Amino acid sequence: MDFKENQAIYLQIANRFFENILQKKWDSGDKIPSIRDMAVEFEVNPNTTMRTFNYLQDKGIIYNKRGIGYFLADDGFEKTIAIKREQFLEEDLPVFFKNMQLLGIKLDDLRDYVNGKPELNGH
């Protein structure tokens, strides 16, 4: 995994977890890969992966069955959607609208683009 410098690695790994959850890779109650397995997959120190697991556990996305492993919470999917929506609205959308304004793109231009008319603003 290629990591960005502007965000903590454990949060970038958490985002990959969120993607897996939203893509329904894991269902409620499913056992998720171990800290060690995830550290190997992401090529990071197990302590970094542990930090990700702690973050996800604090958010109520996963839970630990001592001695057995970590599992996706019953409402893990719904909580993931709520977290990702909040991130999108607070972080991504403002940048998107700023770029629209700077580039002179109007909402009607986007509507046309989505509906199969790929020319924005007649360019």
Backbone torsions as a table, in degrees:
resi	resn	phi	psi	omega
1	MET	NA	131.7	175.5
2	ASP	-87.7	124.0	-177.5
3	PHE	-98.3	144.6	175.2
4	LYS	-85.7	149.5	-179.0
5	GLU	-80.5	-17.9	-172.9
6	ASN	-91.2	7.6	179.2
7	GLN	-144.8	142.4	179.5
8	ALA	-56.7	140.8	-177.0
9	ILE	-60.5	-40.4	-178.1
10	TYR	-62.7	-32.1	177.4
11	LEU	-73.7	-34.0	176.2
12	GLN	-66.7	-37.6	175.6
13	ILE	-67.2	-40.4	176.9
14	ALA	-58.9	-40.1	177.7
15	ASN	-62.8	-35.5	175.8
16	ARG	-65.9	-39.4	174.0
17	PHE	-58.9	-46.8	-180.0
18	PHE	-57.5	-43.1	178.3
19	GLU	-60.8	-44.9	178.9
20	ASN	-60.5	-40.3	179.8
21	ILE	-67.4	-46.3	-178.5
22	LEU	-67.3	-27.7	176.3
23	GLN	-85.1	4.1	177.6
24	LYS	62.4	32.9	174.4
25	LYS	-65.6	-33.7	176.4
26	TRP	-123.8	140.2	174.9
27	ASP	-100.1	165.3	176.8
28	SER	-51.6	132.6	178.5
29	GLY	85.0	-8.5	179.1
30	ASP	-70.0	143.6	173.7
31	LYS	-74.3	134.0	178.0
32	ILE	-101.1	162.0	-179.4
33	PRO	-56.5	154.1	-177.1
34	SER	-71.7	165.9	177.2
35	ILE	-57.6	-45.0	180.0
36	ARG	-63.2	-45.6	179.3
37	ASP	-60.2	-42.0	-179.3
38	MET	-69.8	-35.8	177.6
39	ALA	-62.5	-41.3	177.8
40	VAL	-66.1	-45.9	-179.1
41	GLU	-59.1	-43.7	-177.0
42	PHE	-90.6	-3.6	179.8
43	GLU	56.8	49.6	178.0
44	VAL	-129.8	167.6	176.3
45	ASN	-64.6	138.8	177.5
46	PRO	-55.2	-28.2	177.8
47	ASN	-64.2	-35.7	177.2
48	THR	-65.6	-44.0	178.5
49	THR	-64.7	-39.1	177.3
50	MET	-60.4	-38.7	178.2
51	ARG	-63.0	-39.5	176.5
52	THR	-62.2	-47.0	-179.7
53	PHE	-61.2	-41.5	177.8
54	ASN	-62.4	-42.1	178.0
55	TYR	-60.5	-48.4	-179.5
56	LEU	-65.0	-35.8	177.8
57	GLN	-68.6	-41.2	177.6
58	ASP	-62.2	-32.0	179.3
59	LYS	-82.8	-5.2	179.2
60	GLY	78.8	17.4	-178.8
61	ILE	-81.7	-41.1	179.6
62	ILE	-126.9	163.9	174.0
63	TYR	-140.3	159.1	-176.4
64	ASN	-108.2	129.9	168.0
65	LYS	-102.9	107.1	-173.3
66	ARG	-49.9	127.7	178.3
67	GLY	80.9	-7.5	-178.6
68	ILE	-111.9	-45.2	179.5
69	GLY	141.7	-166.8	-179.0
70	TYR	-105.3	146.9	-176.1
71	PHE	-134.7	152.0	175.3
72	LEU	-74.2	127.9	-178.8
73	ALA	-63.0	155.2	179.9
74	ASP	-56.2	-36.3	178.7
75	ASP	-106.7	23.0	-178.7
76	GLY	-61.1	-38.2	179.0
77	PHE	-64.1	-48.4	-179.0
78	GLU	-63.8	-40.6	179.0
79	LYS	-67.5	-35.5	177.7
80	THR	-64.5	-45.1	177.4
81	ILE	-58.4	-45.1	-179.4
82	ALA	-61.2	-43.8	-179.7
83	ILE	-65.5	-46.4	-177.8
84	LYS	-68.3	-35.4	176.5
85	ARG	-63.8	-45.1	179.6
86	GLU	-61.4	-44.4	177.2
87	GLN	-59.7	-44.8	-179.3
88	PHE	-61.3	-48.3	-177.3
89	LEU	-67.2	-35.1	-176.4
90	GLU	-89.0	-29.0	-173.2
91	GLU	-111.8	-52.1	-172.1
92	ASP	-79.9	-45.7	-175.0
93	LEU	-62.2	-43.2	177.7
94	PRO	-59.5	-39.2	178.0
95	VAL	-66.1	-41.7	178.7
96	PHE	-59.4	-48.5	-179.5
97	PHE	-67.5	-36.1	176.7
98	LYS	-62.2	-44.3	178.0
99	ASN	-64.3	-38.4	176.2
100	MET	-59.1	-46.5	-179.0
101	GLN	-63.1	-46.3	-178.7
102	LEU	-62.8	-32.9	-177.4
103	LEU	-93.6	-2.0	178.9
104	GLY	70.5	30.1	179.1
105	ILE	-91.9	127.9	-179.9
106	LYS	-98.9	160.9	178.3
107	LEU	-59.4	-35.9	176.5
108	ASP	-62.6	-35.7	177.0
109	ASP	-62.4	-41.8	178.2
110	LEU	-64.5	-43.0	179.2
111	ARG	-58.4	-45.6	178.2
112	ASP	-62.1	-41.8	-179.4
113	TYR	-62.5	-45.6	179.6
114	VAL	-64.6	-33.6	-178.7
115	ASN	-85.6	14.1	173.0
116	GLY	96.4	9.2	177.0
117	LYS	-108.6	87.8	-168.7
118	PRO	-69.9	-3.9	-179.9
119	GLU	-85.8	117.4	178.0
120	LEU	-90.9	128.2	177.0
121	ASN	57.9	29.0	176.3
122	GLY	71.1	12.9	-178.8
123	HIS	-93.8	NA	NA
